[in-house]
Amino acid sequence: MAQILAVYGSPRRQGNTATLLKRAVSGAVDAGAQVNEINLRDLKMSPCLEIYGCKKEGKCVIKDDFHQVIDQILSAQGLMLVSPIFFYTVSAHTKILMDRCQSLWVKKYWIDKVPYGQWTPIRKGLFISAGATKGKKLFDGTLLTVKYFFDVLDMELWRSLLYRGLDFEDDVLKHPEYLEEAYKAGKEFAQAL
């Protein structure tokens, strides 16, 4: 049975990305996966303070909810990550999680001295995002950020679902094809693991 962690990075509980992720989770569960869910807005997580307490062992020294999230990410075979777009990148909640993984980057590249690009992915990630505008480059920066975030987790970006023109709560409900695509992606993701 595939073990998946679904991380909600939206500040809205019932927003478009949350709805899309719920559909992907349903697909994964229907495919037989065990899915644990975390909503970042419910956690107390400091931004990275760049104090480099992680240089010794590659573990973040700030004591907060980050540790429960990273432990679950590292024990899962797959990560479903969802975030709306804010100024052409992920939400603040999502970015805090990413930045706190700087400690893993320190461990991987400074302490363990893994040559960049010379590692084998041991996990897979599915990224889902929605943005209000229809800009051609709306997801370019975000995808780069997600790619390098997944890199530090020894994870490959298996697939990304990116939707333009979704802003207000329930906008995604006007697009049943998006919901169906998310469901199918969740199912296929579980099967790929």
trRosetta pair geometry for C-beta under 8 A, 3 or more apart (Angstrom, degrees):
i j d omega theta_ij theta_ji phi_ij phi_ji
1 32 5.8 -122 -124 149 83 92
1 33 6.4 141 -180 -127 79 35
1 34 5.5 61 143 -14 122 99
2 28 7.2 -101 87 -168 126 102
2 31 7.7 4 30 106 128 108
2 32 7.2 97 21 99 90 81
2 33 4.0 -39 73 -114 101 97
2 34 7.1 -174 88 28 51 66
2 77 5.5 -109 -157 65 77 137
2 78 6.3 10 175 9 116 123
2 190 4.8 -178 50 -154 147 71
2 191 8.0 -96 -27 -52 146 17
2 193 3.8 92 -127 87 125 130
3 33 7.3 -180 -75 -166 15 88
3 34 5.5 -15 -109 67 61 102
3 36 7.9 8 -172 1 82 101
3 75 7.2 -64 133 131 144 77
3 76 5.0 -142 123 -136 94 63
3 77 5.0 109 56 5 79 94
3 78 7.3 158 89 27 50 76
3 193 7.8 -142 39 153 49 148
4 25 7.9 -175 105 -122 131 73
4 28 5.5 -53 34 176 161 153
4 33 5.1 26 1 165 119 135
4 34 7.0 165 27 83 73 49
4 35 4.7 -22 76 -106 104 78
4 36 7.4 -180 92 27 53 64
4 76 5.8 74 -137 -167 19 122
4 77 6.8 -53 -74 62 58 82
4 78 4.4 -25 -110 75 86 102
4 79 7.3 171 -160 -85 71 21
4 80 6.1 40 173 -12 116 102
4 189 7.3 79 -108 125 143 116
4 190 6.7 -75 -35 -95 139 82
4 193 7.1 -155 -69 -19 97 166
5 35 7.5 151 -100 -158 18 63
5 36 5.3 -23 -113 69 70 94
5 37 7.7 154 -165 -92 56 27
5 38 6.7 5 -177 4 101 110
5 72 5.0 124 -107 142 142 103
5 73 5.7 -112 61 -95 157 51
5 76 4.1 -122 -12 -45 100 162
5 78 7.4 -178 27 94 63 54
5 79 5.4 -16 66 -114 93 70
5 80 7.2 -162 96 30 46 72
6 21 5.9 133 -173 175 118 113
6 24 7.4 156 -119 92 123 106
6 25 5.1 -22 -67 -86 163 113
6 35 5.5 30 -15 -178 113 111
6 36 7.1 -174 25 89 75 42
6 37 4.6 -21 69 -108 106 76
6 38 7.2 169 87 26 55 64
6 79 8.0 150 -91 -166 30 50
6 80 4.3 -12 -112 66 74 115
6 82 7.6 12 -174 -1 86 108
7 37 7.9 174 -78 -156 29 54
7 38 5.2 -12 -113 67 69 101
7 40 6.5 49 -179 -44 93 102
7 69 7.3 71 -114 -156 122 111
7 73 7.6 4 -51 -86 134 104
7 79 6.7 -3 2 -170 113 97
7 80 6.9 172 23 87 65 60
7 81 5.1 -6 61 -112 109 68
7 82 7.0 179 89 26 61 69
7 94 7.8 116 131 -114 116 87
7 97 7.2 147 178 178 145 175
8 17 7.6 140 -148 115 76 100
8 18 5.6 38 -143 -109 121 87
8 21 6.0 -175 -95 74 82 162
8 37 6.9 35 -18 -176 106 97
8 38 6.8 -159 24 96 78 50
8 39 4.3 -17 63 -114 124 68
8 40 6.3 -150 87 7 64 79
8 41 7.5 -56 109 7 104 93
8 82 5.9 -16 -121 62 49 110
9 17 7.4 -46 61 123 78 146
9 40 5.3 27 -112 16 54 138
9 81 6.6 31 -19 -175 126 80
9 82 5.8 -174 26 89 89 54
9 83 3.7 -30 86 -88 132 89
9 84 7.7 -156 98 14 89 61
9 90 6.3 -27 142 -176 149 111
9 91 5.1 163 146 46 95 118
9 93 5.1 175 -162 92 68 104
9 94 3.3 34 -159 -68 141 105
9 97 7.3 -106 -108 19 110 134
10 13 7.7 177 96 -71 108 18
10 15 4.6 -141 170 49 151 137
10 17 4.8 162 -58 65 129 116
10 18 5.2 -102 43 -44 142 96
10 41 7.3 -44 93 -30 48 124
10 82 6.7 -32 -27 118 99 100
10 83 6.6 170 -64 -132 64 43
10 84 5.3 71 -111 -9 96 102
10 91 6.2 153 -111 -33 37 161
10 93 7.4 -32 50 47 5 138
11 15 7.7 67 66 -28 56 146
11 41 5.6 121 -130 -93 47 132
11 84 8.0 -71 20 34 79 124
11 91 6.1 -169 -25 -161 88 140
11 92 7.6 35 -60 44 116 96
11 93 6.3 163 -70 -17 72 127
12 15 3.3 101 81 -45 122 111
12 18 6.6 -126 100 -6 79 131
12 84 7.8 41 26 -17 105 142
12 169 6.4 -143 174 -88 150 103
13 18 6.2 108 168 -129 31 173
13 39 7.2 13 -115 -150 80 148
13 41 7.4 -112 -70 60 76 144
14 18 6.0 -114 -126 79 15 138
14 19 7.0 46 -173 -56 57 95
14 169 5.8 46 104 -150 95 120
14 170 7.7 2 141 -53 104 78
15 18 4.9 97 54 10 71 105
15 19 7.0 -131 102 -6 37 90
15 84 6.3 -63 145 -49 145 131
15 169 5.9 -90 -110 -104 52 77
16 19 5.7 -56 -149 34 30 111
16 20 6.4 29 154 -17 65 106
16 84 6.9 93 59 -94 99 109
16 130 4.6 -77 110 74 127 164
16 163 7.4 -126 152 85 129 135
16 166 4.4 135 -154 156 170 130
16 167 7.9 46 -15 13 141 6
16 169 7.2 -156 -41 -126 73 36
16 170 7.7 -114 -79 -15 77 9
16 171 5.6 -29 -83 57 127 94
16 172 4.1 135 -142 -29 91 118
17 20 5.5 -52 -147 38 36 113
17 21 6.2 35 155 -19 67 105
17 82 4.4 158 167 165 107 111
17 83 6.3 -50 -172 128 166 3
17 84 5.0 -138 -16 -58 133 74
17 128 6.1 148 -151 117 87 99
17 129 6.5 -10 -109 -129 123 35
17 130 5.2 -154 -66 20 84 106
18 21 5.8 -54 -146 37 30 109
18 22 6.4 36 153 -23 63 103
18 82 7.0 149 -80 112 38 144
19 22 5.7 -50 -150 31 31 114
19 23 6.8 31 151 -18 61 103
19 170 7.8 103 -46 -101 158 43
19 172 5.2 171 79 72 135 140
19 173 7.2 -79 176 -58 163 81
19 179 7.2 -55 143 -103 102 102
20 23 5.8 -55 -156 34 34 111
20 24 6.6 32 149 -17 66 104
20 82 6.5 164 81 -132 102 137
20 128 5.1 -168 120 167 126 140
20 130 6.8 151 -9 -36 146 122
20 161 6.9 -163 175 104 133 134
20 163 7.4 -167 -83 5 153 141
20 172 6.1 -116 -53 -154 93 160
20 178 6.6 -60 -105 148 108 104
20 179 7.0 -128 -108 -103 62 58
20 182 4.5 -159 -166 -96 77 156
21 24 5.4 -52 -147 37 39 112
21 25 6.2 42 152 -22 69 103
21 80 6.2 136 -146 141 96 121
21 82 4.1 -96 -64 -26 126 155
21 128 5.8 -179 -75 61 78 145
21 182 7.4 -101 -71 -171 20 133
22 25 5.6 -51 -146 36 31 114
22 26 6.5 37 151 -23 63 103
23 26 5.6 -50 -150 32 33 115
23 27 6.6 35 151 -19 63 103
23 179 4.9 -165 -95 -162 161 73
23 180 7.9 -86 179 -66 140 17
23 182 4.0 79 91 99 119 118
23 183 4.6 -77 170 -62 96 77
23 186 6.8 -172 123 -8 59 137
24 27 5.6 -52 -153 34 34 113
24 28 6.5 33 151 -18 66 104
24 80 5.7 166 117 -148 134 144
24 82 8.0 169 31 -63 139 124
24 126 6.7 -176 -173 122 145 144
24 128 6.4 -147 -25 -45 150 148
24 161 7.8 -164 -74 16 130 148
24 182 4.6 -85 -55 173 83 88
24 183 6.7 -132 -85 -87 36 27
24 185 5.7 -36 -119 83 102 97
24 186 3.4 155 -171 -65 56 112
24 189 7.2 30 -173 18 104 141
25 28 5.7 -55 -149 37 33 111
25 29 6.2 32 154 -18 67 106
25 35 5.1 165 -150 138 92 163
25 37 6.7 5 -116 -81 151 118
25 80 6.8 -160 -72 66 77 163
25 186 6.1 -102 -30 -139 14 147
26 29 5.8 -55 -145 38 30 109
26 30 6.2 29 156 -18 64 109
26 183 5.9 -35 81 -123 105 91
26 186 6.5 93 61 87 53 158
27 30 5.7 -57 -146 38 29 111
27 31 6.4 23 154 -15 64 108
27 182 7.2 -173 -7 128 134 59
27 183 4.1 147 -62 -174 115 53
27 184 6.2 -129 -130 -50 149 10
27 185 6.8 103 79 64 160 47
27 186 2.9 125 66 76 111 105
27 187 3.7 -92 176 -38 100 78
27 188 7.7 -16 151 7 130 61
27 189 7.6 86 105 31 114 97
27 190 7.2 -170 124 1 77 119
28 31 5.7 -61 -151 39 31 109
28 33 4.1 -47 166 49 92 137
28 35 5.3 97 98 -61 129 130
28 80 7.4 -120 -32 -44 151 141
28 186 4.2 -92 -32 173 80 95
28 187 6.5 -144 -72 -79 36 34
28 189 6.0 -41 -91 75 104 105
28 190 4.1 143 -143 -53 72 120
29 32 7.8 110 -179 -22 31 8
29 33 6.1 -87 -84 64 34 79
29 35 5.7 -82 -66 11 89 121
29 186 8.0 -8 8 149 64 127
29 190 7.9 -163 -30 -74 20 156
30 187 6.1 -36 76 -100 104 102
31 186 7.4 -175 5 127 123 74
31 187 4.5 142 -50 -148 124 67
31 188 7.9 -164 -81 -40 159 19
31 190 3.8 145 86 80 132 136
31 191 5.5 -98 -171 -47 140 84
32 190 6.5 152 59 155 68 133
33 78 7.8 -46 -146 47 143 130
33 189 8.0 -17 -42 99 160 86
33 190 3.7 -119 -36 -128 126 120
33 193 7.1 70 -106 52 120 135
35 80 7.7 0 -143 15 117 131
36 72 6.1 -110 94 -162 142 130
36 76 7.4 -129 39 -85 109 123
38 42 7.9 -139 -175 53 65 111
38 43 7.4 15 180 -40 106 129
38 69 5.9 136 169 -114 167 92
38 72 6.8 140 -39 77 136 155
39 42 4.6 68 86 1 100 112
39 43 7.7 171 93 -16 57 88
40 43 5.7 -62 -157 29 45 113
40 45 7.2 -55 -163 21 89 141
40 69 7.7 42 -103 -106 82 148
40 93 4.0 131 112 166 128 117
40 94 6.5 175 18 -70 169 52
40 96 7.5 148 -178 61 129 110
40 97 6.1 -90 -117 -41 134 126
41 93 5.6 -55 -69 -103 67 153
43 64 7.8 104 162 151 96 99
43 65 3.9 -152 -166 105 107 154
43 66 7.9 122 154 -60 137 45
43 68 7.8 -156 -126 62 128 115
43 69 6.9 0 -111 -47 170 123
44 64 5.3 -116 110 -163 85 110
44 65 5.2 119 56 -6 62 117
45 64 5.5 152 -110 121 45 129
45 65 5.2 -83 -66 64 85 96
45 66 5.0 107 -132 -60 104 84
45 69 7.5 -5 -89 3 139 141
45 93 8.0 91 57 -151 126 69
45 96 5.3 126 113 134 115 130
45 97 6.8 10 148 -75 162 68
45 100 6.8 -82 -179 -39 113 154
46 49 6.6 -8 141 -41 126 102
46 62 5.3 -111 56 175 129 147
46 64 5.6 142 0 1 90 157
46 66 7.7 -67 42 -28 70 124
46 96 7.5 -172 116 -164 23 120
46 100 7.8 114 80 -89 66 119
47 96 5.1 -98 -97 -123 65 92
47 99 6.0 3 -163 87 77 144
47 100 7.5 -145 -162 -59 32 88
48 60 7.9 -103 -115 -125 83 122
48 96 7.7 176 -15 -154 71 59
48 99 4.1 -126 -4 144 118 103
48 100 5.3 -172 -67 -85 88 49
48 102 5.3 59 -123 16 153 133
49 62 6.5 129 8 -72 115 131
50 102 7.7 -26 -94 104 70 165
51 61 7.2 -85 84 56 120 119
52 55 4.8 23 172 -27 94 114
52 106 7.6 151 -139 -109 75 152
53 56 7.3 -36 174 12 51 105
53 60 7.2 70 79 -163 104 40
53 61 3.2 -60 122 11 144 138
53 62 7.6 142 47 -34 138 64
54 57 7.2 -92 -161 65 52 60
54 58 5.7 36 175 -140 92 22
54 59 5.9 -164 -128 67 82 25
54 60 5.4 -20 -78 -86 116 44
54 61 6.6 -145 -59 -15 62 86
54 102 7.1 152 43 106 157 81
54 103 3.6 -142 -125 -126 152 89
54 106 4.8 121 117 55 113 152
54 107 7.2 -84 167 -43 106 86
55 106 6.0 -101 -94 -176 50 138
55 110 7.0 -58 -135 115 74 148
55 111 7.8 161 -168 -64 46 103
57 107 7.4 -3 139 -99 45 106
57 111 7.5 57 -162 -114 19 162
58 103 5.9 119 177 165 50 78
58 104 6.7 66 175 -114 100 33
58 106 5.4 -171 -118 95 71 90
58 107 2.3 76 -152 -84 141 102
58 108 7.5 119 -144 -20 136 49
58 110 7.8 174 -89 65 96 95
58 111 4.9 -99 -53 17 116 151
58 112 7.6 18 -68 -19 156 96
59 103 5.8 38 -162 169 14 135
59 107 7.4 56 -45 -64 51 129
60 66 6.1 -34 81 106 152 142
60 67 7.3 -147 67 -74 108 83
60 70 7.8 134 17 -4 123 160
60 100 5.8 4 -90 -175 160 89
60 102 7.9 91 -87 64 105 78
60 103 4.0 -121 -56 -36 77 156
62 66 6.8 54 87 26 104 138
62 100 7.5 -97 53 -133 128 109
63 67 7.6 -19 -139 -14 50 131
64 67 7.4 145 75 1 42 89
65 68 5.5 -47 -165 33 66 110
65 69 6.5 62 142 -19 81 102
66 69 5.7 -65 -156 39 37 110
66 70 6.0 25 158 -14 75 110
66 97 7.2 169 -125 -121 89 64
66 100 4.8 -117 -137 162 143 157
67 70 6.1 -55 -137 40 30 104
67 71 6.2 35 161 -22 64 108
68 71 5.9 -53 -146 35 28 113
68 72 6.6 25 156 -15 61 108
69 72 6.0 -64 -156 38 30 107
69 73 6.3 29 151 -21 68 107
69 97 6.4 -91 131 -130 154 113
70 73 5.4 -49 -143 35 37 114
70 74 6.1 29 160 -14 68 108
70 100 7.5 -122 -56 117 125 112
70 101 7.0 161 -108 -95 118 85
70 104 7.5 -169 -152 -50 130 124
71 74 6.1 -61 -145 41 26 105
71 75 6.3 13 159 -10 63 114
72 75 6.0 -64 -141 43 29 103
72 76 6.2 32 159 -28 65 109
73 76 6.0 -61 -150 28 27 111
73 79 5.9 22 -141 -94 87 127
73 153 6.3 -77 151 -134 119 131
74 153 7.2 -138 -90 -149 70 89
76 79 6.1 113 93 -69 134 71
76 123 6.9 76 100 -138 73 131
77 123 5.9 -176 -175 -125 36 81
77 124 7.2 11 146 27 75 85
77 193 4.7 106 123 -164 128 124
78 123 6.3 174 -88 -172 36 87
78 124 4.9 -18 -112 69 91 85
78 125 6.9 165 -162 -88 68 35
78 126 7.0 29 176 -3 112 97
78 158 7.6 -20 -136 -5 109 147
78 189 6.1 137 -178 163 155 105
78 190 7.6 -136 37 -94 158 47
78 192 7.9 101 -91 81 140 96
78 193 4.8 -89 -36 -81 125 137
79 123 6.6 51 -8 153 96 127
79 124 7.7 -168 29 98 68 44
79 125 4.6 -15 66 -113 97 86
79 126 7.3 -169 95 31 52 64
79 150 7.8 -166 59 -112 131 92
79 153 7.2 -5 -7 139 150 160
79 155 6.4 -8 22 -146 120 159
80 125 7.6 163 -85 -160 27 61
80 126 4.8 -14 -112 67 72 106
80 128 7.1 11 -176 0 90 111
80 186 7.2 12 -100 -111 145 90
80 189 7.1 89 -80 133 102 166
81 94 7.2 102 -179 -139 108 118
81 125 6.3 -2 6 -168 111 110
81 126 7.2 166 26 84 65 53
81 127 5.2 -18 71 -109 97 72
81 128 7.4 175 90 27 47 69
81 146 7.0 173 87 -136 140 111
82 127 7.5 154 -87 -162 42 50
82 128 4.4 -18 -107 70 91 100
82 129 6.9 174 -155 -76 58 51
83 90 4.1 13 132 -146 159 93
83 91 4.9 -147 -159 8 102 93
83 93 7.7 -170 -119 71 104 91
83 94 4.1 -24 -96 -38 138 161
83 127 8.0 -30 24 -163 91 92
83 129 5.6 -12 72 -107 67 94
83 142 7.6 -161 84 -153 119 126
84 91 5.7 62 54 -56 78 110
84 129 6.7 133 -121 -158 22 73
84 130 5.6 -38 -118 68 75 79
84 131 6.8 131 -175 -88 72 52
85 88 6.4 10 -174 -105 112 22
85 89 7.0 121 -149 53 71 17
85 90 7.4 -60 -110 -95 47 30
85 129 6.0 77 -50 173 88 114
85 130 6.9 -129 1 98 92 34
85 131 3.4 -8 36 -94 138 104
85 132 7.4 -134 70 8 104 69
85 138 6.2 -8 -143 174 173 97
85 139 7.2 -101 -87 -89 134 67
85 142 6.4 -85 -109 -57 96 148
86 89 6.5 -41 70 69 69 68
86 90 7.2 2 31 126 91 21
86 91 5.4 90 -3 -103 125 52
86 92 7.0 -31 59 -28 159 74
88 135 7.8 -57 -95 82 102 149
88 137 7.4 11 -137 118 126 89
88 138 6.5 -137 -117 -154 78 43
88 140 7.5 -13 -172 53 111 81
88 141 5.0 67 145 37 101 131
88 142 6.8 -140 166 -34 55 93
89 95 6.9 50 136 -78 118 124
89 141 5.4 -64 -81 113 84 118
89 142 5.3 164 -132 -83 44 78
89 145 6.1 69 -146 -11 100 158
90 94 3.9 -91 157 90 126 132
90 95 5.3 159 84 -55 103 82
90 98 7.1 109 60 -13 149 140
90 129 7.6 -99 -102 -111 76 126
90 142 5.8 122 -47 -134 74 99
90 145 6.3 -134 -6 102 111 144
90 146 7.5 120 -53 -64 127 90
91 94 4.7 93 58 10 80 102
91 95 6.8 -148 95 -6 40 89
92 95 5.6 -57 -140 39 31 110
92 96 6.4 39 158 -26 65 100
93 96 6.1 -52 -155 27 27 111
93 97 7.1 25 149 -14 59 103
94 97 5.8 -55 -159 35 36 111
94 98 6.4 34 148 -17 68 107
95 98 5.4 -52 -146 39 37 114
95 99 6.0 36 157 -19 70 106
95 145 7.9 -39 -108 178 86 145
96 99 5.9 -56 -143 39 28 108
96 100 6.3 29 157 -21 63 107
97 100 5.9 -60 -151 35 27 110
97 101 6.9 31 151 -24 61 103
98 101 5.8 -58 -163 26 34 114
98 145 6.8 15 -166 169 164 103
98 149 4.7 -65 -131 -108 105 126
99 102 5.9 -7 178 -26 52 109
100 103 6.9 -16 165 5 59 105
101 104 4.8 -30 -173 26 78 116
101 105 6.7 87 131 -21 75 90
101 149 6.5 91 63 -148 149 80
101 152 5.4 130 147 102 117 141
101 153 7.1 -42 -157 -59 145 91
102 105 5.2 -48 -153 33 43 117
102 106 6.4 49 147 -23 68 99
103 106 5.6 -47 -151 32 34 115
103 107 6.6 34 150 -18 63 103
104 107 5.5 -49 -147 36 36 112
104 108 6.1 32 155 -17 68 108
104 152 4.7 110 103 161 112 110
104 153 6.9 30 137 -78 159 55
105 108 5.9 -57 -142 40 28 107
105 109 5.8 -15 175 18 67 115
105 110 7.9 58 129 -3 65 97
105 152 4.7 -56 -73 -117 77 131
106 109 7.1 -74 -128 54 15 81
106 110 4.9 -31 -164 32 60 125
106 111 6.4 55 140 -14 71 101
107 110 7.3 -22 -62 53 9 83
107 111 4.9 -34 -141 39 45 127
107 112 6.1 37 156 -8 65 106
108 111 7.6 50 7 49 13 85
108 112 5.6 -41 -143 48 29 120
108 114 5.1 -44 176 26 79 127
108 119 7.9 -34 -164 -60 119 159
108 152 6.1 -162 11 -143 148 70
108 154 8.0 -178 -109 -54 135 90
109 112 7.5 0 -38 59 14 81
109 113 7.1 48 -173 -112 34 28
109 114 6.1 -73 -90 51 52 83
109 116 6.9 27 -118 -74 116 85
110 113 7.2 -11 173 -71 13 62
114 118 6.7 -164 172 74 80 85
114 119 5.5 19 179 -64 134 119
115 118 4.1 21 80 31 103 131
119 154 6.1 -99 145 -120 131 89
120 154 7.7 28 88 -165 47 102
121 124 7.1 76 151 -78 128 59
121 154 5.9 154 -134 165 47 64
121 155 5.8 70 -150 -146 103 16
121 156 3.9 -18 -114 -29 171 97
122 154 4.9 12 26 135 95 121
122 155 7.6 -60 59 -81 58 55
123 153 6.3 -62 61 136 134 101
123 154 6.1 90 19 98 95 79
123 155 4.1 -39 83 -102 99 90
123 156 7.7 175 89 19 51 63
124 155 6.4 155 -105 -161 9 86
124 156 5.7 -27 -115 63 66 84
124 158 4.1 45 -176 -50 111 127
124 189 7.1 -169 112 -157 126 87
124 192 6.2 -65 73 114 174 118
124 193 6.2 -138 36 -86 124 86
125 146 7.6 -167 124 172 141 103
125 150 4.8 -119 14 -114 151 126
125 153 7.5 85 -56 79 129 137
125 155 4.8 70 -28 153 110 126
125 156 6.9 -169 23 88 85 36
125 157 5.4 -43 73 -108 104 50
125 158 5.9 170 63 7 40 88
126 158 5.7 -41 -73 63 69 110
126 159 5.5 0 -123 63 82 86
126 160 7.5 163 -167 -90 52 40
126 161 7.6 19 177 -2 95 99
126 185 6.3 139 -153 151 136 113
126 186 7.5 160 114 -94 172 55
126 189 4.9 -41 -50 -106 140 146
127 143 7.7 152 92 -114 154 68
127 146 5.0 27 -99 -164 159 155
127 157 6.4 -26 -2 -144 118 103
127 159 7.7 -161 35 100 67 47
127 160 4.4 -15 70 -114 99 89
127 161 7.4 -172 97 29 53 62
128 160 7.3 178 -78 -160 34 59
128 161 4.6 -3 -115 61 79 104
128 162 7.9 -167 -151 -72 42 42
128 182 6.5 49 -120 -121 142 108
128 185 7.9 143 -79 92 110 150
129 139 6.3 138 84 -117 138 112
129 142 6.2 102 -124 143 174 154
129 160 7.2 -8 14 -174 101 103
129 161 7.4 161 27 87 56 61
129 162 5.4 -1 65 -116 94 72
129 163 7.2 -173 98 30 51 71
130 162 7.7 163 -85 -162 41 45
130 163 4.4 -17 -110 71 85 102
130 164 7.7 -174 -155 -76 62 16
130 166 4.2 -40 179 69 125 129
130 172 6.9 -76 -104 -75 161 115
131 135 7.6 -56 117 37 141 97
131 138 4.8 -167 64 179 157 129
131 139 7.2 -154 -9 -65 134 80
131 162 8.0 -1 5 -172 100 86
131 163 7.5 168 24 90 60 56
131 164 5.8 -20 67 -119 90 58
131 165 7.9 41 89 -9 63 28
131 166 7.1 91 61 53 23 78
132 165 7.1 28 -175 -133 33 19
132 166 6.7 -97 -95 80 44 37
132 167 3.6 53 -117 -87 101 104
133 138 6.0 -175 81 -100 96 123
133 164 6.7 -51 102 -159 44 97
133 165 7.4 -28 150 -75 12 50
134 138 7.4 -98 179 -41 14 140
134 164 4.5 92 -118 157 59 132
134 165 5.2 23 -74 -60 95 94
135 138 4.2 130 72 -61 93 88
135 164 7.5 -167 37 -132 51 126
137 140 4.4 -30 -167 -4 85 129
137 141 7.7 62 155 -14 97 83
138 142 8.0 -12 136 10 60 123
138 162 7.7 150 92 174 108 120
138 164 5.9 133 33 -102 164 104
139 142 5.0 -70 -157 52 60 115
139 143 5.4 61 148 -30 91 104
139 160 7.6 148 172 144 143 140
139 162 4.7 -26 -70 -144 162 145
140 143 6.3 -61 -152 32 22 106
140 144 6.9 19 154 -14 59 106
141 144 5.8 -58 -155 35 34 111
141 145 6.4 34 151 -19 68 107
142 145 5.6 -56 -150 37 33 112
142 146 6.2 31 154 -17 68 106
143 146 5.6 -51 -142 39 33 111
143 147 6.1 40 155 -25 65 104
143 157 7.8 79 -161 -156 84 168
143 160 6.4 -56 -113 -60 103 176
143 162 8.0 -40 -66 -74 111 141
144 147 5.6 -51 -147 32 30 115
144 148 6.6 17 159 -8 63 106
145 148 6.3 -65 -151 42 27 101
145 149 6.2 31 152 -21 65 110
146 149 5.5 -55 -144 37 32 115
146 150 6.2 31 157 -17 66 106
146 157 6.3 85 125 -100 106 129
146 160 7.3 111 95 -98 158 129
147 150 6.0 -58 -151 38 26 108
147 151 6.5 38 147 -31 61 103
147 157 5.7 -60 -102 -25 70 137
148 151 5.0 -36 -146 21 39 123
148 152 7.0 39 158 -18 62 96
149 152 6.4 -58 -161 31 31 105
149 153 6.9 17 146 -7 63 111
150 153 5.5 -67 -152 45 40 108
150 155 4.1 -101 -168 86 87 100
150 156 6.6 86 149 -133 131 7
150 157 5.4 165 30 -58 168 79
151 154 7.8 29 178 -74 32 27
151 155 7.5 -96 -55 53 16 67
157 160 6.4 -6 176 -44 117 101
158 189 6.4 117 102 -122 149 89
158 192 6.3 131 -156 110 142 156
159 185 6.0 -142 100 -150 144 115
159 188 7.9 42 -2 95 155 120
159 189 7.1 -119 34 -83 119 99
161 178 7.8 123 171 -160 121 83
161 181 6.3 151 -133 125 128 114
161 182 6.0 145 137 -92 174 76
161 185 5.8 -116 -52 -23 129 170
163 166 5.3 28 121 -2 113 130
163 172 7.2 62 124 -109 162 99
163 175 7.5 160 -151 88 135 160
163 178 5.6 41 -101 -131 143 136
165 171 7.6 -154 129 163 68 135
166 171 4.4 164 -145 98 73 128
166 172 5.4 32 -136 -66 138 79
166 175 7.7 -84 -82 15 115 137
167 171 5.9 87 43 -33 50 158
168 171 5.2 114 61 -45 68 107
170 173 4.8 -26 -170 12 76 123
170 174 7.8 84 143 -22 73 85
171 174 6.0 -48 -175 19 47 113
171 175 7.8 18 140 2 68 106
172 175 5.7 -71 -162 47 50 101
172 178 5.7 -106 -159 88 92 139
172 179 6.7 116 151 -60 103 91
173 176 7.7 20 -170 -70 45 67
173 179 7.6 36 -111 -46 46 134
175 178 4.1 44 118 3 116 114
175 179 7.1 146 102 -11 70 83
176 179 5.4 -53 -152 38 46 113
176 180 6.2 46 150 -20 72 104
177 180 5.6 -52 -145 38 33 112
177 181 6.3 38 153 -23 65 104
178 181 5.6 -53 -148 35 31 112
178 182 6.4 32 153 -19 64 104
179 182 5.8 -52 -149 35 31 112
179 183 6.5 35 151 -20 63 105
180 183 5.6 -51 -148 35 33 114
180 184 6.3 31 154 -16 66 106
181 184 5.8 -56 -146 40 31 110
181 185 6.2 33 154 -22 65 107
182 185 5.7 -53 -144 36 30 112
182 186 6.4 33 155 -21 63 103
183 186 5.9 -56 -155 33 29 111
183 187 6.6 27 151 -17 63 107
184 187 5.6 -56 -150 37 33 113
184 188 6.1 27 155 -14 68 109
185 188 5.8 -57 -142 43 31 107
185 189 5.9 39 154 -28 65 106
186 189 5.5 -51 -144 31 28 115
186 190 6.6 29 157 -17 62 102
187 190 6.1 -56 -156 33 29 109
187 191 6.6 23 149 -13 63 109
188 191 5.5 -57 -148 41 35 112
188 192 6.1 40 152 -26 68 105
189 192 5.6 -54 -147 32 30 112
189 193 6.8 30 154 -22 62 103
190 193 6.0 -56 -155 29 32 110
